[in-house]
Each structure stands twice: as C-alpha cells, then as structure tokens.
Amino acid sequence: MYYLVLALLLTFFPVRAFATTYYVDGVNGNNSNSGTSPASAWQTISKVNSLSFSSGDTILFHGGQTWREEIQPTTLNGSVNNPITFGVYSASSGAVIINGSDLITGWSAVSGDSNPVYQATESTQPHAVYVDGNYQAPTWPLQQACCRDGSSCSPTGTCAIGPMTAGSWYWTSSTLYVWLSGGANPSSHGIEGSTRLAGFLANGGDGSFSYITINLDFRAVHIKHYPSR
C-alpha cells in the first residue's frame, strides 16, 4: 500500500531536479574547478559559454571584477517560476562589469609626425575608442577618422571625419592611431577599443533560450537576441 501511495504522488507531483548555483571568480578561480562554491569557482566566461544550464540555475560573478569577454552560452532553458539567473556574489566588493572593450597599451609617438599622434598594436578594428572609461554622454568616444593626419580623405561610411584631428582615432593594418585632445600621451590614460558589440548574446529562436534574468553591469556593449534563421 505504501509503495502504491508513493507511486501516485510521484505521478501527480513530479519531482523537480535540484537547481545549482555556480560561481565565477576572474582572480582566484580556475576553469578546472567544479564551479559550485566560491572556493571552487571557475575563472572565465568562456567556461560558462561551454556549458548548458537548466531551469532555476544561477551563475554568480565575483563583485568588483571586470570581464572583457562576451557571454554567449550554449543553452539556457529557464521557466516562468524558475528562470536562469546571472548575478553577483560578494557584492560588497563592487559591481560586476562585462566590458566589450579591450584595454590598449604599448603606445609610442608616430615618428616624423609634427602632431601629437600615437600608435599601438590592435589586431581587431575597434567599433569605437574610449578614454578613461567615458562610454556615453556628455563625454563621447573619440571621433573615427577616415585617414591619417596630413592625408586627404572625406567622411564616408562609419567615419565621422576625414583626416585625423585632435580628439580622433584611425585604424589600419593592426595599428591604432590616436590623437587626444590637448595632445596628451595616451600612456597616461586608459584607452579602450570596443571590439565586441554584444555583452550578452542569445543566438537562436528555437526555444534554447528562455526565461533569463540578468543582474550584471554592461559597458560599451548591448544585450542581444537573434532569432534563428
């Protein structure tokens, strides 16, 4: 009789699989860890992207850290009452920032240029170039030029101006050129090149992405969902 009652209960009240909380720590984590506790946290977003998550799962990032990666998970199947949540732990340490820009270093003055133009290696053409974390109004990114200073060109396509002037940038052949307002050396500033358009990318309309809650801070990127084609 007891077995019959238990079988009936399982029939009418199916047991939900236990949700899991995962942790990501960019400083002290390791992708070989289980990820199921702060002491065994993963380290990178690429690890998160390699896995599938189920209804009720939570992925928490250590507060006060910045990830220069794109969240692009394989599958996220949440439900109305049990969404998949991306959030923060150790929030007292600060916000979690998902940044679409790369920090660019290794600046040197352009030889033979009478203007204060500097160059650095950047293999990917940026969408925008920012100075000291100024991503939006009232301080906008540097203007994109269509050619180097001293050359002749006109604004076209994505270029805002023709030749470089103060407060502009230009990229060609894995080299980024910057001319800061006031002629400052970019080595004394934080120069970032936006190379990822999406901070969170859910690509597909086949039901593989549903009911997702995101409590993260995104900089210089968008949250995008592309329907399947």
N, C-alpha and C positions, 0 to 999 in steps of 0.2 A: 504493500500500500504506500509506504513512504517513497519508494522509487517511482511509483506512478505519479504521486503528487509533484515530486521534483521535476519529472519529465514534462508535466503540464505547465509548471511555472516557467521552465526554460523555453517552452513553445510559445507562450503568450508574452513573456517578458525576456526577450533575448539579451544576453549579457554583452555589454559594450566593451570592446578592447580598451585597456588602460591607455590613456594619453601619456605622452612622455615630454618632459621638459629638457631641452638641450641648451648648452652654454658655449659661447664663443668668446675667446679672450685673445686679442691680437698680440699681446705682450708675453703672457705666460702660458698660452695654450699650445697644443700640439695636435696635429691632424690625425695622429695615430691613437689618440685617446678615444674613450667611449663617448665623450661629449655630454654625459648625463649628470654631471655635477660641476660646480665651479672649479674644483680641484682637478677634474679630468676634462677640462674644456678643450674644444677644437680651437684652431688658430685663425683660419681664413674663411672667407666667404666662398671660395672655390670648393671647399669641403662641403659646405651647406648645399651648394649647387649640384653636387654629385649624388645627392640623396633624395628620396621621396618621403613626404610627410603625410600623416593621416589626420582625420578629424580629431580636434582637441589638442594636437601637439603644439608646443610653444618653443620658439627659438629665441633665446635671450643673448644680447651682446653686452659685453662689459662696458659700463658707463665711463665716460671721459676718454674714449678712444675713437680714432678715425680710421675708416677702411676706405681705401682707394680701389674699390672693386665694384662690380655690378652684381646685384642679387638676381640670379636667373635660375630659379630652382627647376628641377625636372618635373615634379608633380606636386600639387597642393590641393588635396581633396578635403576641405572642411565641410561643415554642415551648419544649418541655421543656429542651432543651440551650442554647437561645438566648433567654432571657427579655428583655423590655424593662425596663431598669433606670433608676430615678430615684435620683440620688445627689448627692454633694458633691465639688467640686474646691476647691483652696486650703483644705483642711480645717483647716490650722493657724490660720486666721483665726477659727475658731469653728464652731458648729453652724449649719445651715440651718433656719430656723423658718418653717413655714407656719401663720399665725395666723388664726383665724376671727373675731377681734375687730377692731373699729375703734377707734383712739385718739381720744378725745373731748376737745376743748379748747373754749376760749371760755366759761368758767364765770363766772357772776355771781350774787350773792346775790339771793334772791327778795325783792322789795320788799314791806314790810309784814309779813313773817313773823317772829315772835319767835324761832323756832327757826333753827338754822344750816343752812337748806336752800338749795341752789344749783341753778341751772338752766343748761342748754346745749342748743343745737340738735342734734338727731339725727333725721334723716328716717326711718330704719328702726327699728322697735321691736326692742330687743335681746331675746335669749333669756336673757341673764344679764349682770350688770355686775361687773367685777373691779377690784380696787385693787392697784396696784403689782405686777402680774404674778402674783398669788396665784390660781391656777386650780383648786386642789384642796385636799384635807385636808392638814394640820389647819386651814388658813385657807381658808374657803369664800367664795364670792362674796357680795356684799351680798344681803339678802333683797328679794324683789319685793313691793311693797305694792300694794294694790288701789285706793288713792286717796291724795290729798294729806293731810298732817297737818292736823288741825283739821276734817276731813270725817268722815262716818260711813259705814263700809262693813265688810263681813266677808270673810274669806278665801274665795276661790272660784276654781275653775279652776286656773290656773298661779300665782296669787298665794299667797305664803306667809303674809302678814299682812294685816290690814285697813288702817288709816291708816298713813302713814309714821311711823317712829320712827328713833332713831339706828341706823345700820348698815343702811339700806334705800334703795331707789330706786323711782321711779314714772315711767312714760312715758305721754304722751298728746299727740296733735296735733303730732308732730315736736319735742316738747320733753321732755328727760330731766331729772328732778329727782333729786338725790342728797343724802342726809343721812349724812355719815360719822360713825363712832364718834368721840367726843371733839370733834365739831363742827368738824373741820379744813376748811380751804378746799380743794376738790378740785384747784384750780390748782397746788397744791404736791405733787400725787400724779399717778401715771399711771392714769387712768381709762379702761377699755376696755369697750365694749359688744359682746357676741358677736352678730354678725348673720349668720354662715354656720355651719350645723350640720355641714357636711362639709368636711374639708380636701382629701380626695381622693374624687372621685365617679365611679364607673364605672357608668353607667346603661345597662343592656341585657344580656340573656342570650342574644343571638343569635350569639355567637362573636366579636363585635367587640372583646371584652376577654378576654385570656387570657395566662397566664404573665407576671406583672408582679412585679418586685422593687422595693421601696420602702425607701430608706435615708435618710429625712428625719425631722425632729423636728416633730411637730404639737402645737399649743397651742390649747386651748379648742374643739376640733373632733373629728370622728370620721372614719374611713375607711369609706366605704360603697359597697356594690354592690347595685344594684337590678335584679332580673331583669326582662326585657322583659314587658310586659303586653299 
